[in-house]
Amino acid sequence: MSEFIQQLPALIGVVIGALGSYVVVVRSDRQRFHRERAARWEERRLAVYSDYARTLKKTITLACRVAAHFGNDPHPHPLSPEEAAPLLAESTLARDPDGEALLLLGSPEVVEKARVWVMVVLEMEQFLREETRDPATWRALLERHRNGRDGYYAAVRGDLALPPGLTVRWQLPPARS
């Protein structure tokens, strides 16, 4: 029995060491799991944010082409409203599921900035449905769209902890008269 008591401190040390190792491994596995899960969600959010922006950009490009048809925009490839109608319908249909994914996965700030941006896009579509010929008003809508887009991108970068990006404003030729 006295041999057992002499060996007891060493045995207790081994048990404590094993438990300590187990706790360290479990904690590091848990931390790695949380990091990997956060990275997966960030990737999914980035994909949702990108898809939504791409869908809106498609609508805006079509709107600029139609606006060029009415003489409001300098886009080099004008498109009549009749030719654009099926393309705009397709773009609008794509916007709904992308918007739902944004509502599901987006941060409140990103969703709010997306709402601001899409409201301008809806105004642009309405402007074109009315077949308005007013380049100054169209330029103001384009400026509001660019500001909405910039706000959306800034919110996305903030949500995903990305570095700030550049706001690029291309100089476009004036609209045809």
N, C-alpha and C positions, 0 to 999 in steps of 0.2 A: 504494500500500500504506500510505503514511503517513497518508492520509486515513482509511483504514479503522481504523488504530490510534488515531487521534484520536477517532473516533466510537465506538470499542469501549466505553469506560466508559458512555456514554449507552445503548448497545444492551444492555449488561449490566444497567443500571438498569431498563430497560423489561422485560427478561426476569424479573428478580427481582420487580418490581412485579406483573407478570402472575401469576407463581407464587404470590406472597403473596396476591393477590386470590382466586385459585383455592382456595388452602388455607382462607382465611377463609369463602368461600361454602360449600365442602364441609363444614367444621366446623359452620357455623350450620345448614345443611340437616340434618345428622346430629342435632344437638341438637334441632331442631324435630321431626324424625321421632320421636325418643325421647320427647319431651314429649307429642306427639299419641298415640303408642302407649300411654303410661302413662295418659293421660286416657281413652282408649277402654277399657282394662282396668278402670280405676276405675269407669267407668259400668257396665260389665258386672257387676262385683262388687256394686255398689250394687243393681242390678236383681235379682241372685241373692239377696242378703241380704234385700231387701224382699219378694221372692216367698216366700221361706221363712218369714219372719215372718207374712206374710199368710195363708199356709196353716195355720200353727200357730194363729193367732188365730181362723180359721174353726172349727177343731176345738174350741178353747176355748169359743167362743161357743155351739156346739152342746152341749158338755159342761155349760155353765152352765144351758142351757135344760132339759136332762135332769135335772140336779141340782135344779132348781126343781120339776120334776115330783115328785121324792122329798121335797121340803120342805127341801132342804139349801141352796138358793141363792135370793136374792131376785129373780132375773131375772123380768121382768114377762110373759114369754111362755113358759110351761112347754111342754115337748115330751115326749111319751111315748117310751120306748126304742124302741118299734115304729116310730113315726113318724121317729125320729132315725136309725135303723139305716142306711137308704140314704144319708142325708146324711153320716153319719160315715164310711161306706165310701168315698164319693166324696172326702171330705176326706183320708182315709188314702191313697187312691190318688194324689192330687195331691201328697201330702207326699213320696212316694218320689222322683220325678224332681227335685223341688226340693231334696231332701236330697242327691241325687247331684251336682247342679250346685254346691251349697254345698261338698261335699267336693272337687270339681274346682278351684273358683276361690277358695275361702275361705282366709283365713290360718289357721294352726294355732290361734291363740287364739280366733278367731271360731268355728271348727268345734268346739272344746272347749266353749265357752259354749253353742253350739246343742245339743250333746249333753246338757248339764246341763238345759237348758230342755225338750227333748223328752222326757227321762226323766220329768220331773214330769208332762208331758202324758199320757204312757203310764200313769202311776200314776192320774191322774184318770180316764182311760178305764176302767181296771181297777176302780176304786172304783164307777163307775157300772154296769159289767157285773154286779157283785155286788149291785146294787140296795141299796146301803148307805144307811141313813138316819141320818146323823150330821153335823149342821151344823157342829159344832166341828172335826171332822176335815176336812170340806170347806173350811172357812175356812183351815185350816192349809195345805191343798194349794193353795188360791188364792194364799196369801201366798208359798209356795215358787215357784209359777208366776210371780208378779210379780217376785220376786227373780231368777229365771232369765231372764225377759224383760229386766229392767234390765241384767243382766250381759251378755246378748247384744248389746243396743243399745250399751252402753259399748264392747264389743270392736269392734263395727262402726265406731263413731265413731273409735276409735283407729286401726283399720286404714286408714280412708279419710281420716284427718287432718281430721275434721270437728270443729267446736267442741262442747263438752259440751252435752248436752241436759238438759231438765228431767225429773225423775222425778215423774210426776203420779199421785197416788193418789186416785181418786175415793172419796168417802164414800158407801157404799151403805147402803140401809136394811137392818135386820136380816132374817134369813131368817124365813119364815112357819113357824109351829109346826104 
